[in-house]
Amino acid sequence: MQLLSLLAIGGLTASVAGRSMQSVGKREEAPRPRVARPHPLRNVQSVKREATSIINTEASKKFIVNGTAGAIPDVNFDIGESYAGLLPISDKANDSSMYFWFFPSENKDADDEITIWLNGGPGCSSLEGFLQENGPISWQYGSAPFAVYNPWNWANLTNMVWVEQPIGTGFSSNKGNTTATSQEETAEEFLGFFKNFVKTFGLQNRKVYITGESYAGRYVPYIANAMVEKNDTEHFDVKGIMFYDPSVAEDVLLEDIPAVPFVDRWAGLFNFNESFTQHIHEAADRCGYTDYMEKALTFPPTGKLPEPPNSSVEGCDLWSQIYYNVFFTNPCFDVYQVATTCPLLWDVLGFPGSFDYLPAGEQIYFNRTEVQKAINAPIQDWAECSSGVLDIDTSAQSSYEVIPKMIDALDRTVIVHGELDFILLYNGTLMAIQNMTWGGMQGFQSAPKDPFFVPYHDDISLTSLSAKGIMGTTHSDSKAFSHQIKIEIHSKVHM
């Protein structure tokens, strides 16, 4: 059965701030006795992963990472078994290489699979996803002066590998002979790396799942398509793909057309005055965005959508106008999570929101020599996002052909979207889906509306609190030939 899931994620994330009565202009007459009270949710120390070796090949030994407490700087807990380093993209001598960090899972149900994570950009490191999204080590900006264990990390469920790609991203070295200008070329390079990875760690005949975010909305389906076309299940038995807040269509569709309704939805976070609000509404009408979005978000679709309006027409660059003006009302505006306000928080990766920021005297974590040595990385300058990577991308938008093709070819395709993300807007992704055809029919047949419920669960510690309850919306459409599409809307943001 082919399954397409779309998770359009909505709602605000919560933070805990300690405030005294004095901070709101009041003083207590006399000090009251205080009793230490635990957080109402469970507070249990995380148990370190077993040290038992899962991977046993001669070739893998040089990639072993010492994961004992303190072996990796500022990681004061045992991360368990992992492997990291560079592997070439071919069998040729001195060829370009991709950097990876691999965590075998202790979950016995995952013995026959491997899951890949890719960040976007192009040129942004998957170590960002590893450290601040879904890896075993978590160091969120504005948090403690050291990393903490992430009990929700994906390696608890499946064998996980985070890969820096395309060539030139992060630690992935370009020997000067890699000049990819399309998704087809970068996919072929990735397959060269992945075949070497499979051989090195003895992972032949595993089911492969490819996941990622942002520009990985292009990487992931193109890589999956390349694997399908190889017809080599020993190395490339791809079964499913998933991508978050993906780049799947033109910027005008993903950004400009849905921008004004997005501002209306979160008006209290943008805090624009009446004159600017009126200006952007008039521009949206004049530029054809209002009518286009109304037609595009019809369930079921009435037919293929026309070419979207041109955002280069004077006054129609609405996303940019909104973006530049919101910094007057919120100088700390985070384009990836619009509920963020000042102060600007410190980020160990140097990018706590919409722009670079690193306090004086601090270092970017993966740019520290002692960190690079600990994770088998080359000693070199590292940045979260590298320039000069895939500056030219001649491939078609992934929603045109390759995503529908993968929905039909794979067991499951999942698209996730954060409702608080302004860099790529969830209604833009939904419009792109409504213009896709899979299983012989176009788009969702009815609008997403069912509640997405996260069951109550015990939290491991106060550093890993996680929300429960209705986190958004989920939806499924069954189609001819057993094709099924599902949409879910949760309380997350751009990953």
Buried (B, 14 or more C-beta within 10 A) or exposed (E): EBBBBBBBBBBBEEEEEEEEEEEEEEEEEEEEEEEEEEEEBEBEEBEBBEEEEBBEEEEBEEBBBEBBEEEBBBBEBBBBBBBBBBBBBBEEEEBBBBBBBBBBBBEEEBEEBBBBBBBBBBBBBBBBBBBBBBBBBBBBBEBEEEBBBBBBBBBBBBBBBBBBBBBBBBBBBBEEEBEBEBBBBBBBBBBBBBBBBBBBBEBEEBBBBBBBBBBBBBBBBBBBBBBBEBEEBEBBBBBBBBBBBBBBBBBBBBBBBBBBBBBEBBEEBBEBEEEBBEBBBEBBEEBBBBEBBEBBBBBEBEEEBEEBBEBEEEEBBBBBBBBEBBEEEBEBBBBBBBBBEEEBBBBBBBBBBBEBBBEEEEEBBBBBEEBBEBBBBBEEEBBBBBEEBBEEBEBEBBBBBBBBBBBBBBEBBBBBBBBBBBBBBBBBBBBBBBBBBBBEBBBBBEBBEBEBEBEEEEBBBEBBBEBEEBBBBBBBBEBEEEBBBBBBBBBBBBB
